[in-house]
């Protein structure tokens, strides 16, 4: 069977916000995981529309498309094209799971939730000519999942091809989180066993790794064992953690010894009222400055995530948050306008109270305001969002921010990393066009270590 896996381009790929390097970071790991369940006799292709042109004039036997909210219309366009030619089309991923009533109009089969159990069953039944139209996630067991088909990636087109996950989901239940719509009504966290994790790490060449898990510290016992095993592997890695996980015990020190050098942390808001309303329990009552200081002393940089538009925010939220991030030595920031994704508790609540102003999914990119805010207009929100990035990444503020670290080494790492990430777009674009990202990886590793 000829099977084509497709990651359609996100809406941002056609907008002024498009940054080629941001979408050339990681290959589509989820599709490679599904591809690992295909048989040796199957002819398989993975196409990531962010790094290559998608050809629509072929006739595969099966097309599997991964959906996110801001690539959903493009996914439907691709699906409709293939269905007109008689090709079987399956849709899965976050968006199809959140709004199956919408997705089913554009496909033959919907895969809901995690595909690790439903996809093999669907593929077997399709080959036998008796497949169903909807496959639920069902019981998931991660004990015998094969390694992702990384041989199908165009590795030279990604800055960090060595990305992986050893878990799915998150035990926290923040009201705004897209993940909550994916695991609604059932278990919300799964993880591999230690031997399976180490096998996958060993399968990847090179020093740099990026763990794409929603929270790499979610299973504390597992991750402590992992870090002890990784010590001495000479790896450097990045991943997402929570504020409370930095403060609880010595796990963060074990992580550093294993090669952890840059942490993505969802601070979300510096307003405790907002944190409580969003059910961000892992941050409530936590000492942000203490966590930041501890990471700085150990030698771990921070990419801080912040949300603008929680209900207690006022017009000064943009300047206050940006100033706070600069004063506390945050290396890079990832800002978002609060976006009520379908299937999340916050969407359901806003829908019920008539606060949702549009269901044009192209606007659900965390750069547009899609609901009525009590204190900030749409124009003020989107202008403040844009200006917060501009202010944070001014050369003068990068320099000021980097000076807030204790050690000279961290000051230099901060200045180099933040400057390179945001201030050298033409260089990144050149490296991407000339397929020189593999050489840039060495620079990344040297900066992190």
C-alpha positions in Angstrom: 0.0 0.0 0.0 1.2 3.5 -0.9 0.7 5.7 2.2 1.3 9.5 2.3 1.6 11.3 5.6 1.1 15.1 5.4 1.7 18.0 7.9 -0.1 20.9 6.2 1.4 24.4 6.6 0.1 26.5 9.5 -1.8 29.7 8.7 1.3 31.7 9.9 3.2 30.4 6.9 1.3 32.8 4.8 1.2 35.7 7.2 3.6 38.6 8.0 4.5 36.7 11.2 6.1 33.9 9.3 9.6 33.1 10.6 11.2 30.3 8.5 13.5 29.3 11.2 10.7 28.8 13.8 9.0 26.3 11.5 12.3 24.6 10.5 13.1 23.5 14.0 11.6 20.0 14.4 10.4 17.3 12.0 6.8 16.0 12.3 7.5 13.4 15.0 3.8 12.3 15.4 3.6 11.3 11.7 6.9 9.4 12.0 5.5 7.5 14.9 2.4 6.4 13.0 4.6 5.5 10.0 6.4 3.0 12.3 3.3 0.9 12.4 3.2 0.4 8.7 4.4 -2.9 7.2 7.6 -3.5 5.3 5.6 -3.9 2.1 4.1 -0.4 2.4 5.6 2.5 0.4 5.7 5.5 2.8 6.3 9.2 2.4 6.2 12.0 5.0 5.6 15.5 3.6 6.0 18.6 5.9 4.7 21.6 4.0 6.7 24.0 6.0 10.0 22.9 4.5 8.9 21.5 1.1 6.4 21.8 -1.7 3.4 19.5 -1.5 2.6 17.8 -4.8 -1.1 17.0 -5.2 -1.0 15.2 -8.5 -0.2 11.8 -7.2 -2.5 8.8 -6.4 -1.5 7.2 -3.1 -3.8 4.5 -1.6 -4.0 6.3 1.7 -3.4 9.9 2.8 -3.1 10.7 6.5 -3.2 14.3 7.5 -2.3 15.8 10.9 -4.5 18.7 11.9 -3.9 21.7 14.2 -6.3 24.6 14.5 -4.4 27.0 12.3 -3.7 24.4 9.6 -7.2 23.0 9.6 -8.5 24.8 6.5 -5.4 23.9 4.5 -5.8 20.3 5.8 -9.4 20.2 4.6 -8.3 21.6 1.2 -5.7 18.9 0.8 -8.2 16.2 2.0 -10.9 17.4 -0.4 -8.4 17.3 -3.3 -7.5 13.7 -2.7 -11.0 12.5 -2.0 -12.2 13.9 -5.4 -9.7 11.5 -6.9 -11.0 8.5 -5.0 -8.1 8.4 -2.5 -8.9 7.3 1.1 -8.2 10.2 3.5 -7.8 9.9 7.3 -7.7 13.0 9.5 -6.2 13.0 13.0 -4.5 15.3 15.5 -5.6 18.0 17.9 -8.1 19.8 15.7 -9.9 16.8 14.3 -10.2 15.4 17.8 -11.6 18.7 19.1 -14.2 19.2 16.3 -14.9 15.8 14.7 -18.3 17.0 13.5 -16.4 19.5 11.3 -13.6 17.3 10.3 -15.7 14.4 9.2 -17.1 16.4 6.2 -13.6 16.3 4.6 -12.4 12.8 5.2 -13.2 9.1 5.0 -11.8 8.3 8.5 -11.2 10.2 11.7 -8.7 9.1 14.2 -9.6 10.6 17.6 -7.0 11.2 20.3 -3.7 9.3 20.4 -3.1 7.3 17.3 -0.7 4.8 18.8 -3.5 2.3 19.4 -6.2 3.4 16.9 -3.9 3.8 13.8 -2.6 0.2 13.7 -6.2 -1.1 14.1 -7.4 1.2 11.4 -4.6 0.3 9.0 -5.2 -3.4 9.5 -8.9 -3.1 8.9 -8.4 -0.9 5.9 -6.2 -3.5 4.2 -8.9 -6.0 4.9 -11.6 -3.8 3.4 -13.7 -3.4 6.5 -12.5 -0.1 8.1 -14.9 2.1 10.2 -15.3 5.8 9.7 -14.3 6.8 13.3 -11.7 5.3 15.5 -11.6 6.2 19.1 -8.4 6.3 21.1 -9.3 3.4 23.3 -6.8 1.8 25.6 -3.2 3.0 25.1 -0.2 1.0 26.0 3.3 2.4 25.4 5.2 -0.7 26.3 5.9 -1.9 22.8 5.7 1.2 20.5 8.3 1.0 17.8 10.8 3.8 17.2 9.6 6.6 15.0 10.6 6.3 11.3 13.2 9.0 11.4 14.7 7.7 8.1 11.7 9.4 6.4 12.7 12.9 7.6 14.6 15.4 5.4 17.0 16.0 8.3 19.1 18.6 6.5 16.1 20.9 6.5 15.7 21.0 10.3 17.8 22.7 12.9 17.0 20.1 15.6 16.1 16.8 13.9 16.9 15.0 17.2 13.6 15.8 18.8 11.6 13.1 20.7 9.0 12.6 23.4 8.9 10.0 26.2 5.4 10.9 27.4 2.1 12.2 26.1 -0.1 14.7 27.8 0.2 16.5 31.1 -1.3 15.8 34.6 -2.1 19.5 35.0 -5.5 20.7 33.8 -5.1 24.4 32.9 -8.4 25.7 31.5 -6.8 27.3 28.4 -4.6 24.4 27.4 -5.2 22.8 24.0 -3.9 19.5 25.4 -7.0 19.3 27.7 -9.2 19.0 24.6 -7.2 16.0 23.4 -7.5 13.9 26.5 -11.0 14.9 27.5 -12.9 12.4 29.7 -10.0 10.0 30.3 -6.4 9.6 31.3 -4.4 12.7 30.5 -0.8 11.4 30.9 1.2 8.4 29.5 4.9 7.7 29.5 7.4 5.2 28.1 9.5 2.9 30.2 13.1 3.8 30.8 14.5 1.2 28.5 12.4 2.4 25.6 13.5 6.0 26.2 17.2 5.1 26.3 16.8 3.0 23.1 15.4 6.0 21.3 18.1 8.4 22.5 20.8 5.9 21.5 19.2 5.7 18.0 20.0 9.5 17.3 23.4 10.8 16.3 24.7 14.1 17.4 24.8 15.8 20.8 21.7 18.0 20.7 18.3 16.8 21.8 15.0 18.5 22.3 12.3 16.8 24.4 8.9 17.9 23.0 7.0 16.6 26.0 4.4 19.0 27.5 6.2 18.6 30.8 9.4 16.5 31.1 9.2 16.5 34.9 5.6 15.2 35.0 6.7 11.7 36.1 9.4 12.6 38.7 10.5 9.1 39.4 10.9 8.3 35.7 12.8 11.4 34.8 15.2 11.1 37.8 16.1 7.7 36.6 16.5 9.0 33.0 18.8 11.8 34.0 21.0 9.4 36.0 21.3 7.2 32.9 22.0 10.2 30.6 24.8 11.5 32.8 28.0 10.9 30.9 26.3 10.6 27.5 27.7 14.0 26.5 24.3 15.3 25.3 22.8 18.8 25.6 19.1 19.1 25.6 16.1 21.4 26.0 12.6 20.8 27.2 9.5 22.2 29.0 9.2 22.2 32.8 7.0 23.8 35.4 7.9 26.4 38.1 7.1 24.1 41.0 9.4 21.4 39.6 12.4 23.7 39.9 11.8 24.2 43.6 10.7 20.9 45.0 14.0 18.8 45.2 17.3 18.2 43.4 15.8 16.9 40.2 16.8 20.1 38.4 20.5 19.5 39.4 20.3 15.9 38.1 18.9 17.3 34.8 21.8 19.8 34.5 24.3 17.0 35.1 22.6 15.0 32.3 22.9 18.0 29.8 19.8 20.1 30.4 20.7 23.7 29.3 17.5 25.5 28.3 14.0 25.3 29.9 10.7 26.3 28.5 8.6 27.5 31.4 5.0 28.6 31.3 4.9 31.5 33.7 1.8 32.6 31.9 1.0 35.5 34.2 2.6 37.5 37.0 -0.9 38.0 38.4 -2.0 35.4 41.0 -5.7 36.1 40.3 -5.2 35.2 36.7 -3.4 32.0 37.6 -6.2 30.9 39.8 -8.9 31.6 37.2 -7.0 29.7 34.6 -6.4 26.7 37.0 -2.7 27.1 36.6 -2.2 25.4 40.0 1.5 24.5 39.4 2.3 28.2 39.5 0.0 29.4 42.3 1.9 30.6 45.3 5.2 29.8 43.7 8.2 32.1 44.1 9.1 32.9 40.5 12.2 34.8 41.4 13.5 31.9 43.5 13.0 29.5 40.7 14.7 31.8 38.2 17.7 32.3 40.5 18.1 28.6 41.1 18.1 27.9 37.3 20.6 30.7 36.8 23.0 29.5 39.5 22.9 26.0 38.0 23.4 27.2 34.4 20.1 26.7 32.7 18.6 29.4 30.4 14.9 30.2 30.4 12.4 30.6 27.5 9.5 32.1 29.4 5.9 31.7 28.1 3.4 34.5 28.9 -0.3 34.9 28.1 -2.0 38.2 27.6 -5.7 38.5 27.9 -6.7 36.6 31.0 -9.7 38.4 32.6 -7.8 40.3 35.3 -5.4 41.8 32.8 -5.4 45.6 32.2 -3.9 47.7 29.5 -0.6 47.8 31.3 -0.1 44.0 31.2 2.2 44.2 28.2 4.7 46.7 29.6 4.6 45.2 33.1 5.2 41.6 31.9 7.9 42.6 29.5 9.7 44.7 32.1 9.4 41.8 34.6 10.9 39.4 32.1 13.8 41.7 31.4 14.5 42.5 35.1 14.6 38.7 35.9 17.0 37.6 33.2 14.6 35.6 31.0 16.6 34.7 27.9 13.8 34.4 25.4 10.1 34.9 25.5 7.2 33.2 23.8 4.1 35.5 24.1 0.5 34.6 23.4 -2.8 36.3 23.3 -5.2 34.1 25.2 -6.9 31.8 22.7 -10.0 29.7 23.7 -9.3 26.6 21.7 -12.4 24.5 20.9 -12.8 21.6 23.3 -11.1 23.4 26.2 -13.0 24.5 29.4 -12.4 28.1 28.6 -13.9 27.8 25.2 -17.0 26.1 26.5 -17.4 28.8 29.2 -16.9 31.7 26.7 -19.3 30.1 24.2 -21.9 29.8 26.9 -21.6 33.4 27.9 -21.5 34.7 24.3 -18.0 36.0 24.5 -16.6 34.2 21.4 -16.6 36.7 18.5 -15.3 34.5 15.7 -14.8 30.8 14.9 -12.6 31.5 12.0 -9.8 29.1 13.0 -7.3 31.1 11.0 -7.5 33.7 13.8 -6.8 31.2 16.5 -3.0 31.6 16.2 -2.4 33.3 19.6 -1.8 36.6 17.8 -5.4 37.7 17.4 -8.1 38.4 20.0 -11.0 36.0 19.3 -13.3 36.9 22.3 -14.6 39.9 24.1 -12.2 41.0 26.8 -13.5 43.0 29.8 -10.7 45.5 29.9 -8.8 45.5 26.6 -10.1 46.1 23.0 -9.1 43.9 20.1 -6.9 46.7 18.6 -5.2 47.3 22.0 -4.6 43.6 22.6 -3.0 43.0 19.2 -0.9 46.2 19.3 0.3 45.4 22.8 1.2 41.9 21.8 3.3 43.1 18.9 5.0 45.9 20.9 5.9 43.6 23.8 8.0 41.4 21.5 9.6 44.5 19.9 10.4 45.9 23.3 11.8 42.7 24.8 14.1 42.1 21.8 15.6 45.6 21.5 19.4 45.3 21.5 19.5 47.6 24.5 17.1 45.3 26.5 18.9 42.1 25.4 22.1 43.7 26.8 20.3 44.9 30.0 18.6 41.5 30.4 21.8 39.5 30.0 23.5 41.6 32.8 21.0 40.2 35.3 22.8 36.9 35.4 25.3 36.1 38.2 28.0 34.5 36.1 29.9 35.9 33.1 29.3 32.6 31.2 25.5 33.0 31.6 25.6 36.7 30.6 27.4 35.7 27.4 25.1 32.7 26.6 22.1 34.9 27.1 23.3 37.7 24.9 24.4 35.3 22.1 21.3 33.1 22.2 18.7 35.8 22.4 20.4 37.9 19.8 20.9 35.1 17.4 17.3 33.9 17.8 15.6 37.1 17.1 18.0 39.6 15.5 19.5 37.5 12.6 16.5 36.6 10.5 18.3 37.2 7.2 21.1 34.9 8.3 18.6 32.2 9.3 16.7 32.6 6.0 20.0 32.2 4.1 21.0 29.1 6.0 17.6 27.6 5.3 17.6 28.4 1.6 21.1 27.1 1.1 20.4 24.0 3.2 23.2 24.9 5.7 21.2 24.2 8.9 23.3 21.1 9.8 26.3 23.5 10.2 24.3 25.8 12.4 23.6 22.9 14.7 27.2 23.0 15.9 26.8 26.6 16.8 23.7 25.8 18.7 25.4 23.0 20.7 28.4 25.3 21.5 26.0 28.0 22.7 24.0 25.6 24.9 26.9 23.7 26.5 
